[in-house]
Every structure is written in structure tokens, then in C-alpha cells.
Amino acid sequence: MPGNKEQKTASGGRGRVLALDLGAKRVGVAVSDELRLTVRPLQALARAGWKRLLRDIAELCEQFDVETVVVGLPLRLDGGEGEAAGEARRVARNLGLSLKCPVVLQDERLTSKEAEAALRGEGFSEREVKARVDSAAAAIILRDYLERPVDLPVQS
């Protein structure tokens, strides 16, 4: 993307990676360690306007010394794109123009369902599942990216 540092693949790079699971009300967030071996969910961000979202993400990037931001791309099961995918591309493009690190997309199909099932399996109540699912999904997006980095084009 124009204005971004040269992209490194997850397996070849070093430094933390931040993943985002964009939702209408909240944005799930997860971060890797410096060696990109472990992933941990962070507290979800409120989705309250572009400026606040950008400020919150930029602060996380600075706090964790993030090298790459991964935005979940909500593809349909058949691989097609709908309105949510277009919104994810728009946000990723704007983040790429605003942040000091590369922004890439990662297929996020079924991550929320997987996160819900995992949280329920760990014994969380429905209320706790609802509060944690966005960042748990971001952690799955990040894990998938780190295991098999395939940078999807931000613009299609």
C-alpha cells in the first residue's frame, strides 16, 4: 500500500502484530508477542466514530510497538464479498494511510463462531461470552495470520 513500510510476511518478520475484528458496536483486538509465537486477546474497543477508533488503534500500536496491523476480512462462506467486507477494506485502507506500519487483511470466516464455542467450552457464561467474543475472534484471526500469512489486497 502506498505510504506503508515494506511488508514482511508473518513468518519472516519480527515484532508484534495487532489484529482487529471489526464489529458494528465493538472492535475485537489481539496482539502477538515480539517473536510472533503467542497471541493474547485485549479488551475490545468501542466503535464510536473514525477519529476515536483511529486514536485508540494508534495508541495500541505505540503501546505494544506494533510492526503490522491485521484486519479481519469477513468473506462469505463461498469466498465472495458483501457489505461487511467492503467496510473492512475501507477501514483497512484508511488505517494504512494513517498508521506508521503496514495494514493487511486476513480472511476471518467463522472466527466469531469458533470464538463463541471456545469460550463456552471454557465455561464462560453467555454474558461473559458476549463481552469477550470480539477479542477472542481477533485472537483467532491473528493466530491464522501467523500460521499461514496470506496478505489479501486491501483494495479489490
DAMOTA-V67559 format. One record per backbone hydrogen bond with DSSP energy under -1.0 kcal/mol. CO is the residue of the C=O (numbers start at 0). NH is the residue of the N-H. E is the energy in kcal/mol with one decimal. If there is no record, write none. Layout:
co->CO nh->NH e->E
co->CO nh->NH e->E
This chain:
co->0 nh->3 e->-1.7
co->8 nh->12 e->-1.6
co->15 nh->66 e->-3.2
co->15 nh->67 e->-1.2
co->16 nh->31 e->-2.0
co->17 nh->69 e->-3.3
co->18 nh->29 e->-1.8
co->19 nh->71 e->-2.7
co->20 nh->27 e->-2.5
co->24 nh->46 e->-2.8
co->25 nh->22 e->-1.1
co->26 nh->44 e->-2.8
co->27 nh->20 e->-2.2
co->28 nh->41 e->-3.2
co->29 nh->18 e->-2.9
co->30 nh->39 e->-2.4
co->32 nh->35 e->-1.4
co->33 nh->14 e->-2.9
co->37 nh->32 e->-1.5
co->39 nh->30 e->-2.4
co->44 nh->26 e->-2.7
co->45 nh->47 e->-1.2
co->48 nh->52 e->-2.2
co->49 nh->53 e->-3.1
co->50 nh->54 e->-2.4
co->51 nh->55 e->-2.8
co->52 nh->56 e->-2.6
co->53 nh->57 e->-2.9
co->54 nh->58 e->-2.4
co->55 nh->59 e->-2.0
co->56 nh->60 e->-2.6
co->57 nh->61 e->-2.1
co->58 nh->62 e->-3.0
co->59 nh->63 e->-2.5
co->60 nh->65 e->-2.4
co->67 nh->17 e->-2.4
co->68 nh->103 e->-2.8
co->69 nh->19 e->-2.6
co->70 nh->105 e->-2.1
co->72 nh->74 e->-1.8
co->72 nh->107 e->-2.2
co->75 nh->78 e->-2.3
co->79 nh->75 e->-3.1
co->81 nh->85 e->-1.8
co->82 nh->86 e->-2.1
co->83 nh->87 e->-2.2
co->84 nh->88 e->-2.5
co->85 nh->89 e->-2.2
co->86 nh->90 e->-2.6
co->87 nh->91 e->-2.7
co->88 nh->92 e->-2.7
co->89 nh->93 e->-2.4
co->90 nh->94 e->-2.8
co->91 nh->95 e->-2.6
co->92 nh->96 e->-1.5
co->93 nh->97 e->-1.1
co->94 nh->98 e->-3.1
co->101 nh->68 e->-2.5
co->103 nh->70 e->-3.0
co->104 nh->151 e->-1.7
co->105 nh->72 e->-3.3
co->107 nh->110 e->-2.0
co->109 nh->113 e->-2.3
co->110 nh->114 e->-2.7
co->111 nh->115 e->-2.6
co->112 nh->116 e->-2.4
co->113 nh->117 e->-2.3
co->114 nh->118 e->-2.6
co->115 nh->119 e->-2.5
co->116 nh->120 e->-2.4
co->117 nh->121 e->-1.4
co->118 nh->123 e->-2.1
co->119 nh->122 e->-1.7
co->124 nh->128 e->-2.8
co->125 nh->129 e->-2.4
co->126 nh->130 e->-1.7
co->127 nh->131 e->-1.8
co->128 nh->132 e->-2.2
co->131 nh->135 e->-2.2
co->132 nh->136 e->-2.5
co->133 nh->137 e->-1.9
co->134 nh->138 e->-2.0
co->135 nh->139 e->-1.6
co->136 nh->140 e->-2.5
co->137 nh->141 e->-2.5
co->138 nh->142 e->-2.6
co->139 nh->143 e->-2.8
co->140 nh->144 e->-2.3
co->141 nh->145 e->-2.7
co->142 nh->146 e->-2.1
co->143 nh->147 e->-2.1
